[in-house]
Amino acid sequence: METAERRARVENTTNIATVPHIVARLGALVNSPSASTVDIAEEVSKDQVLSAKVLKLVNSGFCGFRKPISTIRHALVLLGLDVVRTLVLSASIIDVFAEMTRSLEGLWEHSLGTARASHAIAAHLRMPNPEELAVAGLLHDIGKLIIIECFPEEAATIGRRVIERDCLLIDAEREVLGVTHQEVGMWLLKKWQIPSPLVYPVAYHNNFHPGRDFADRTAVVHVADILVRAKGIGFPGDRKIPAIHPEAWTLLDLTMADLGRISLQLDAEMAAEGL
């Protein structure tokens, strides 16, 4: 199967790739010069179940707020439209995500840990909008689920190859499928019209290059992913711990002492969640 055919299958799968109506509506509001924060908050708030899920994500800790956020409007003011739109999307698929992660046990915990670590690193570096990095961390491995959903036979072969060779999941994906979860995740997020600052860390967190757009954001998710792997939080599909790309480390200008403090913070936050 050619790459274009694989992409078409991903974009047309109905279980998860269909853009939720509310996300499409938010996109229309974003492009409307007359739409206000109040209009957008009201649109999200029409779906009370979805609103509750969004607020649960916002208050789960990975966005870093100490005081509870009780309304969608408050979340919009603090987080900005792009982050809230992505959180709406995340909340829309979270049940599907939870169900699908049974096929890859521990992926949700790994994703949540990467979200928290991404936020902690970005906040430590005083990067703007660290909560956006938390969302990118949460979604960084979504392509793994899509592979299981869209290519079940290949996914089973990939899983066996990881065990037999004790290799990285991404290497087995490349051998068996010809594409990786990074690319598959990128296809899906682009279909959902997620902003590029969130797409790039998903698309390139495993093959960092300093010359790409949003390299600093990608470097954060790259380091966060490896930190969470090293700490054994959840299960990303293999038991390997890749080396941190030296240019990512240089770009972020982190020290081992910095990483130690971030690691301790992550321990406390995950313990508070019972993870």
NORVEN-V628903 format. One line per field, one symbol per residue. ss: DSSP state (H for helix, E for strand, - for the rest). burial: 1 if it has 16 or more other ideal C-beta (glycine too) atoms within 10 Angstrom, else 0. A space follows every 10 residues. Layout:
BEGIN
ss: ???
burial: ???
END
This chain:
BEGIN
ss: --HHHHHHHH HH-------- HHHHHHHHHH ------HHHH HHHHH--HHH HHHHHHHH-- ---------- -HHHHHHHH- HHHHHHHHHH HHHHHHHHHH HHHH--HHHH HHHHHHHHHH HHHH-----H HHHHHHHHH- -HHHHHHHHH -HHHHHHHHH HHHHH---HH HHHHHHH--- HHHHHHHHHH H----HHHHH HHHH------ ----HHHHHH HHHHHHHHHH H--------- -----HHHHH HH---HHHHH HHHHHHHHHH HH---
burial: 0000011011 0000011101 0110110010 0000000001 1011001001 1011101101 1110100010 0111110010 0111111111 1111001001 1011001111 1111111111 1111101001 1111111111 1111111111 1001100110 1100000111 1110011011 1111111110 0101101111 1111110100 0001101111 1111111110 0011111100 0001100110 1101000010 0100110011 00000
END
